[in-house]
Each structure stands twice: as structure tokens, then as C-alpha cells.
Amino acid sequence: MIEYDSEERRMVLKFVYYGPALSGKTTNLLRLHDLLAKEGRGDLMVLDTKDDRTIFFDLLPFFLVAPSGLKIKVKVYTVPGQVQHDATRKAVLQRADGVAFIADSRRSEAKNNAESFGNLERNLSIVGIAIDKLPLVLQYNKRDLPDILPEEEIHRAWGPTGFPVILSSALEGWGVVETFRALAERAYDALDRRHDFGGTHGLTRGAFAERLVRQPG
């Protein structure tokens, strides 16, 4: 799945924000882009679909150079949550190196969350990615709203999966960087198993995550 050019010593990673319509995927990326240090992020590019108020995808590139000289770029995409855009979701998921599933914390959205996660599992299978091998984190967004699922209920439901669960209000800006950090750390673990990031490239888990989520100040 990883784009890797041994001659150029360059690696490109792809993270995808997935979830039901209006769960806050776009807001997450907009807030993340705002919260990161300007010199550590690229321009945010937005494409609007013709018949949808959400975006087609966001692209957020970062650049990092390991002590070995390996150049690493990370691209972050969103996918539209509406059913009619399922073909787009499959296309964006191809070659994904990590997924952040953005759920809506409101009790009324529990069914939509479950259906969207099931859609994620099916689409990953279609594009040839095993969900149990993929770095994946869950974010329960919109914690600033009323009638949300209790934290205990969320952890009881997802605890057995082993996926990290982060509570968030992307609109208020909290939980956003923490979600991306958790995804970066899980992605590092997967990369280290395959490419010996620590031994061969001298890049530690902490340094990888800290470089990606570096904030102003």
C-alpha cells in the first residue's frame, strides 16, 4: 500500500478520514490544518461536489526527513459520507496506510455510525486491505452537543476491538490533534514492523508522531 521509491529514498503515506455524512470529517481536517505549525504543513485543497455540501476530498501534505535521509510525505484525505458517493470512497481508500473513523456522538446517529463502519469494512475488503492489519483509530466527535452517548458506553462497545477511541469536538478544536497523533503512532508501528524504521532509518515512534503534529509555539 505504501508508495516507496528506493532510488529517490522517498515514501508517501496516505491517511483517510472516513465516517457517516456530517460527522465532522471536513471540520477535523480544517481544524487540524489550523492547529499545526505553518512551516510543517502544505496548502489545504478542497474540491466541492456538485450535489453535496461536503467536500470531495481534502489533501494535507506534510514533509519529514528521517536521520537516514529517507524523505516521508503524509497525505490526509476525507471521503464523502453520502451513499451516492460510494465509488469515490472506494477510490480514496485504495492504498490507504491508515484510517481515522469519525463517528457522530449523538445517540440519534448510532445507526448511521454502525452502517458507515460496516461500509468501511466492506470497501476495505473490496480494495484489498485487511481491516485487522490497517492502522485505525476511532474518534467520537461532537461531544459539545446534547444527547450524546456516554463515554462508558462507547468504550464498552469498542474496547474489545483494540482500536484507540478519542473523544472530540472538532468544532471547538479539542481531540483533533490527539486523533491524528494516535493514527500517526499506529501507522509508525506498522511501518516499523515492515521497514525497521527505528533500526534502519533512526526514526523513533515519538519523533515521527511529534514531527507530524508539531504545533506553533
N, C-alpha and C positions, 0 to 999 in steps of 0.2 A: 504493500500500500504506500510506503514511503517513497517519495521521489528522491533518488540518491544518484549523484553524478560523482563517481570516484575520481575521474580525471580533474574535474573542477573543484573537487573536495567541497561539494555543496549538497545540502539536504533541505528539502522543503516539506514541512509538516502541515497537515490540514485538520483543523478543528471545526466541528459543525455544531451549531446551536439548533436544537430540534424541539418540537413540542406543539401543543394544540394552538389553534388560532387565538390571537390576542392574549397569550400567556405572558408576553413580555420579552420575547427573544430579541426583537429590534431594540427595545429600550435597554436591554442588557448591553448590547454592543455599543450603542451610543454613549451610555454611561461609562462603560469600560474605556472607550476611546477618550473620553473627557478626563478620566481619573489617572491615566497613565502619563508618564513623563513625555513631553512633546518630542524630545530627541530620540525616544525609543519606540516611536510608532510612526506608521505611514499614514497616508490620507485614507479617509473612510469614503468608500464609493458606494453609492446607493442607486439601485435600479428599481423603479416602481413598475408593478404590473398594471396592465390596462384596467382590469376589473377587480382590483383588490387594494384595500387601503394599506396593507402591509407591504414590505419590500420583497423583491425577488431574492436578492442576497446582499449581504454586507461583506466587504473584503477589508481586512485589517492586518497588514503585514508588519512583522517585527523582524529585526535582524540581530543575530548573535554570533559571535565567533568564539569557538572553544579554544582552550590553550594549545591544542594540536594544530590549529589553523582551520579546522572544519567550520564552514560557514553554514549557519542554520537560519532558515526563514520559516516563520509560522504564519499561516493564513487562517483567518477565522471567518466562517460563513454563517449566515442564517438561512433557514429554508421556510417557505410559506407554509402556514398551518392548514389552509383550506383544503378540503378534499379534492377539489378540481385541479390542484397543483401537485398531485401525487407523482407524476412523471418528473417534475422538477426536483422533488425531494429525493427521488432515486438517483437522479443525475448528480446532485450535490453531495450525496452520501458516498459516491464512488471514491475509492482511495482515501477515505477518512481515516485519520490516525487517532481520533478522539472525539467523543460526543458529550455535550452538556445538554441534558434533557431539562427543559424549562417547563415546570408544571405550575398551574394556577392554584393557589392555596385555598380558594373559596370552595366551601363544601358543595355548592351547586355545580362545580366544574369537575368533580371527581370522575364522572363517567367519561367526559371528554379527555381527561388526563389518561385514563386507562386505555381508551381507544387509540389515542395518539401513541402511547408507548407500544401497544400491540402493532401499530403501523410501523413504528421504528424497527421492531424485531423482524417483521416480515420484509421490509425493504432492505435491511442489512443482509438478510439471508439471500435476497434476490441479487444483490451486488457482490455477494461472495465474502461477506465479513461476518465472522462468528462473534456474537454479542458477548460471549463469555471471555473472549480474548481481547476485546476492544476496551481501551481506557474510557470509562464512562462515569459521569457524576450527575447527580440529580439536584436540581435547585427548585425549591418551593417558593415561588415568587408571590408578590402582592400581600406580604404579611402586614402591610399597613391598612388593609381593608377589614371590614367587619365580617362575621360569619365564616371565619377560616377554620380549617382543620387544626385540631390541637397538635402541638409538636409531638406529644407522646404517641398519638395515633399514627402520625407519619412515620416515626422511627419504628414503631411496631410492625407496620406494613412492609417497610423496605429494609429493615435491619438484616433479615436473613439473606438478602441478596449480596451483601458486602459492598454495595455501591455507596460512596460518600453522599450524604444528604446535607445540603446547605440551605438555610432559611434566608430569605432575601426580600427586600423591597427595591427593585431596580429603579423605580421612580424616585425614591429617596436616596438611592446610591449605596445602600449597605447590602452586603452579601454578594456584590457583583465581582469585586476583585477576588474575594475568597473562593468563589466558584471557579474562576479562571485559574487561580493558583492550584486548587485541587485537581483540576483537569491537567494542568502542566505537570504536576508531580506524578500523576498516574501515567501520563504519556512518557515521562522520563524513565519510570520503572520498566515500561515495556521496551523502550529503546535500549536501555542498559542491558537488558537480557539478550537482546539481539545483536547489539553493536559494541558492547562493553564501553559505554560512554565514560565511566569512571577511569578504567584502566588504560584504554587506548587513546581517548581524547582528553583525559584530565578534567572532565566536566562533572561536577558533583550535582546531586539532585537539588540541593539548596541553591546553588549558583544558577542552575538552569531556571528554576522557578522564580528566583529573585530578579533575574535579569528580565524575564518576560513581564513581571508585574511591577517593575520599578515605577515609583510614583514621584511627583515633584517634591522637592524639598529634601 
